[in-house]
Amino acid sequence: MVSFANLPGKDALLQAMNLALNGPAPVSLLYFDIDNFKIYNDTLGHLEADLLLQELVNEAEKMIQQKGTLYRYGGDEFCVLMPNSSADEAGGTGERLRITMERRNLTAKVETTLSVGVVCSQDAEYPNAEVFLRAADAAMYQSKRSGGNLVTVLSAGEILPLERRRSRTDLSDVFRNDSEIKIIYSELTLGPELRDAVDRYFQTDEERQSKKEHYLVPTDDQYDPGLRFRGTKVACVCEVRSAGYLAYSLAEAGLKARILAATSSSVRAQLHRQSFIAVGAKSNQMTAKLLENENNQLVDIDMKDLNDVRFSSKKGKLLTPRRNKEIEDYGLIVRIRPEQDPEKTWIACAGLGEYGTSGAANFLAFSWGNIAKRIMRLGGRPNVSPFACIVRTNVSADADDNSKIVNFALTEDHWVEHPRGAQSAPTPTIGTD
């Protein structure tokens, strides 16, 4: 493999593009840049950054083989010129490269992804190499503006993002044996405040008009049968938010979800041999069932002091400090394989307070990759191993998407203990999430 430092550069690229654009066959240009490269370089140093660049070059050369030529445009920006290739072919190469970079994050100390732009000469008129290059650059920066980790194609002058494909780090593999996932909440009366929450989080709006399968419509026992997710009555606002996060994430992973209340004995009986995600603490009877299950060897909720409720290990270790309720809340994510049916998956998202529940659900829904990395680092298998994860949510931010892992275990020995008298400092997070 050629060293990244010895790759042909910008001048060679422009010369090759001018020749290709004047030829009879279509030519495509793949332009990619590493997301968060400066953070990677500043955190791990130049040597590790150079190793990352070389790894990327090696993967790119393996993928393009005889289909194109790799150039280093500058720094962490690279281009692949692909003669006789359509935009779809070049986009497919870019997508495979993007997925390869994303999957390395399972074991990486600092996450990096790729923003990729694709342009093809047969889709629009490009008078020279400079214009062709600027078009690919514009497509790449559209990927960055969309959050990175994305391939964007410029087709006939219009920027078209490719569908973001999920890697092995989403929830689909967690529930690989299930056709429908149950999201379980604790049922309460639907009052005015909760109706407002339902309207805000679950009702159809213009932004989601094209994604009806992602909607949740909990109402008074009525629903539109054309929508994938159905609900009856809802619980507290945090559980409304939690159900929304989880159902949307499951839909993005190609799974169906159904929202059910845990108050019905017939529902609880059915769930004993089904996979589910329960939201809420022990007031949710399925969360309580999970914590009491003999296959849960990791975690419980310590309620000996009702003024200082905390998560604890099964052997009595306190797993969080005494919390300052004005600024923080703690949430638990725990997964087991129940003894009733080890092929099924039971998960609970429980909080010491409301933000703990919704923060944990948000983290499970949208940061599964971070959990999977922790499991692998401790020698487990992300889609199989039982685990328990405690996250801290900043209550003062009035949002659920700021949670960080503060304690994590596959076995009792992995837990970090907080004695009963420990005060809540701000809790240091474990690693980078």
N, C-alpha and C positions, 0 to 999 in steps of 0.2 A: 504494500500500500504506500502511496505517495504521502510525504509529510505535508500537513496543511500549509506550512511556510513556503513550500516549493510549488504550490499550485499556480497556474497561470492567473494573471490579475486582470484589472479593468481594461487595460489597453488591448490585451489579447482577446478579451470578451467582445469589445466593440468591433474589432476587426472581423472576428468570426461571425458576429451577428449581421454585419453589412453584407458579407458574402452570402449568408444563408437567406437573407431577405430578398436578395436579387436572384435567387434560384427559383426553380419551378415548383418545388415541394413546400408544403407548410412547415413551419418551425415553431416550437414552443419554448418559452423561457420560464424557468422555475426560479424564484427569488425568495430566499429564506434567511431569517434572522433569529438568533436565540433570545427568547424572552428571559428577563431577569439575569442576563449575563454579568452585568456590573455587580449585582449583589453576590453572585456566585464567585466572581473574581475577588471582590473585597473581603468576602467571608473566608474563602478557602485558600486564596493566594494565587499567584500567577502560574505556578507549576500545575496545580489542579485545573486551572482554567485552560491551560494549553492541552492537558490530557483530554478535557471535555471536547475541545475543538477537534482534536485528532480522532476521537471516538465518533464524532458526528461525520467527519470526512470519510472515515472508513465505512460507516453505514451507508452514506450516500453513494459511494463508489460501488459498493456491492449491489445496490438497488438499480443504478442506472446501467451498469455493465457497459455494453456496446451501444446503448440507446442514446447516449449523450456525453457531454464533456462538462466536468466540474471546474468552476472558477471561484477564486476567493476575491470578492469585490472589495473587501476591506474589513478589518477587525473581526467581528463575528457574523458578517454578512457574506453569503455565498450565492452563487447562481449556477444553474444547470441549463445548458443550451441543448435542446433535444430536436434535431432534424427529423422530419417525417413523423412527427408526433402531433396528435390533436390536443386540444385543451383538456379533454377528459383523460387522455393517457397521462399527460403531465400532472394533472390534478391527482390522479390515482397514485403516482409516484410520490408526490408531495404528502399525500395523506398517510401512506405507509411510513414515510420518514417521520411525520409528526407523531404517529402512534408509537414508533420505536423510542423517540425521545420521551414521550409521556410515560411509557412503561418503566423506564430506568428510574423514575422518581420513587418507585416502590422501595428502593434501597439507597437512594441518594440522600446526602446530608442536607443539601440545598436544592429545592425544586427548580428545574428549568424546563421550558417547553419551546415550541417553534411557532413563529408566525410565518406563513407561507403565502406568496402571491404567484399567480399563474397567468400568462398571457400567450395567445396563439396568433400567428400572422394571418391565418385564414378567417379570423373572426372580425377583423377591421383593417383599415388601411393604415399602415405604418410607413412613413416616408423614409425613415433612416433608423439606425441602431439606437441613437440617443432617445428618440421618441418611444421606441419599443421598450427600452430599459426603464424609462420613466413610468410607463404603463404598468410594468411588472412591480416596480417600486410602490406605486400607488395602491395596487392590490394587496401587497404585503402590509402596508401601513393601515389599510382597512382592517386586516386581520388583527393588528395590534390595537386599533381603536375599539374593536369588538371584544377585547379582553385577552387576546393572544390565544395560543394553542388552537389555531384555526388555519384552514386553507381557504383562500379567496381567489376566485377566477374572474378575470376581466374578459367579458364576452360581448362582442359587438358594442363596445363602449360602455357597457353596463357592468357594475361590480356585482357578482353573484357569489355569496358565501356558500361553500360546500356544506352539506349537512355535517354537523359535528358528530362524529361517530364515537361511541363510548369505548373505552379500553376495558381491560379486565378489572378496573378499579370501581365499577359502579355496582348498584345493588342487584343487578340482574343475576349475577353468579351466586349471590348470597341465597337467592330463592330459586335456584335453577330447577328444582323439582316441583315447582308450584305454578299453576295456571292463574291463580288469583290470590292476592295477599289481603288479609283482613287487617284493618287499622281499628284498634279498639280504644274507646274513650269511656269516661264515666258520665252517664246521662244525667242531666239536670233540666229544669224548666227553661224554655227559651224566652228570656226576658228581653226588654228593649235594648240593653247594652249588648247582649249577645246577638240580637238581630242585626245590629250595626256591624258587628264583627263579621257575621256571615255575609252581609252585603259587600263588605270591604274585601274579604279574602276569597269568596267562593262564587260570586255571581258573575254572569257573562258580562264582558265589557269589550270595547272595540279592539283593544290590544290582543286579547286572546280569542277573538272571533274565529280565527283560522285553526285553533287548537282545541276544539270542543271536547276532545277526548281527555283533556287535562282538567276540565272543570270539576269542581265539587259543588253540589247544590244541596246542602242540608236545609230542609224546611220542616214544616209541621207535617211529617209523614207523607210528603208529596215530592215527586221528582219528575224530571223530564226523562222518560225511558230512553231517549236517544243519547244521553250522556253516559260516559263510562262509569263515573264515580257517583255513588248514591249515598245519601245519609238520611238519617231520621232526625232525632233531636240532638242537640249538641250539648257540650259541657261548658266549662269555663272558657274564657277567651284564649288562654294559653293552649288549651287542647284543640281549639278551632285552628289556631295558627299551626300547631304541630301536625295535625292531620293534613293541612294544606301542603306544608313542606314535603311531607313523606309521600303523599299521593302524587304530587307533581313529579318528584324525583323518580318514583316507580314508573310513571308514565313515560318519562324520558328514557328510561331503560327498557321500554317495550313491555311492561308488565301491567296487568289489570289490578285495581285495588277496590276494595269495598269497605265503607266506613260503618261500623256497627257499635252499638252500646253494649257495655258489659253487664247491664242490669238484668238481662233476660237469662233465666236458668237454662233454657233450651239453647241459647247462643253459646253460653259457657260450656255446656256439655259437648257441643259440636267442636269447639275450639281445642279441646283436649287432644285431638288428632289432626290439627291443622296448623299451618304456619301463620304467625300473626306478629304485629307490632303493637304493643300496648303503650298508650301515652297517659302519664299521670302516675302519682305515687301509689301507696297502698289503698287509697280510696278507689282505685281501679282494681277490680277483683282479679283481673288477669295479670296485672303487675304483681299482686300479692301471690297468685298461684305460681308465677315464675320464680319469685324470690324464695318460696317455700319448697320448690321442686328439688328432689334429691340430687339432680344433676347440676344445680347451682351450688358450686363449692367456693364461690368467690366473694359474694357481696350481700349486704342486707342494709336496712335502715335502722340506725340506733335511735330509739325513742325513749331512752331511760330518763332523759332530762328534756321535757317538752319545750323548755326555753333554749335548748341547745341541741336540736335534732341534727344528726349528721349521718353520712354514709359510713358503714363499718364493714370490715371483712367478716367472714364466717367465724373466724377465730377471735373476733373482738377488737381488732385494730381499728382505731378511728382514722378515716381516710381523708378528712378535710379539717382545716382549722375551724375555730368558732367564727362564723361569718358575720360580717357587717351588712345587715340587711338593706341599708341605704345605698350601698355601692356594688354589692355582688350577690350572686346566687350560684349554687352548684347543681349540676345535673348529672345523671347517671345514664349510661348506655350499657346494657348487659345482654349478652346473647348466650343461649344454651341450646342443646339438643335434648328435648324432654325424654324421660325414660319411657313414656307411653309410645313414642314413635321417633327414634333417632334420625329418621330421614327428614323430619320437619325442623323448622327453625322458629324459636321463640325469642323475641327481642322486646325489651322494655326501655322506654325513655321516661325517666322519673326525675323530678326536681325536689329540692328542699323547699322551694317556693315556685311561683308560677314561671318566672323567667328561667329557672333551672330546667323545667320540663321542656319549654319551647326552645331554649338554647340547645339542649341535648338533641331534640328532634331535628332542628335545623342542621346541626353538625353531622348527624347520621345521614341526613338526606343529601347534603351537598359536599361533605368532606370525607366520604367513605375511604377515599384513597389514603388519607392521613392515618385512619384506623388500620387499614390494611398494611401500611408500612410498619406500624408498631408491632403488629402481630408477627410479621416476618422477622423483624429484628430480634424478637424474643423466641424465635425458633418455631413459630406456629404456622398454620395454613389459613390465609385470610378468609376463605369461604367455608371453612369447617370448624376451626378451633373455637371453643368457648372463650369469651373474654369479658372483661368489665372495664369501662372507661369512665373517668370522671372529668367533666369539663367545668370551667369557671366562666360565667357570663357577667359582663359589666352591666349592672342594672341601670346605672346612671345614663348609659348611652341610649336607653329606651329602644333597644333593638335586640334581635336574636342572633344576628350573624357575626358576633364578635367573640364567640366562645373559643377557648383554648384548652387543650388537654393539660390537666394538672396531676393526674394519677392514672396508672394503667397497669393491668395485670392479666396474665394467663394462668398464673398460679398464686397462691398465698404469698410466696416469697418475693414476688415482684412488687408488692404494695409498699408505698412510702407512708409511714405512720405519723399521725399528728396527735400528741397527747391531749387529754381532756382540757388541760389548762392553757393550751396554746392559743394565742391571740391571732386574729386574722390580719396578716401583714399584707402587702398584696402578694398573693400566692404565685411563686415562680412557675412558669410553664415548663413542661418537659419537652425539650427539643423545639423544632420549628414546625408549625402547622399552618 
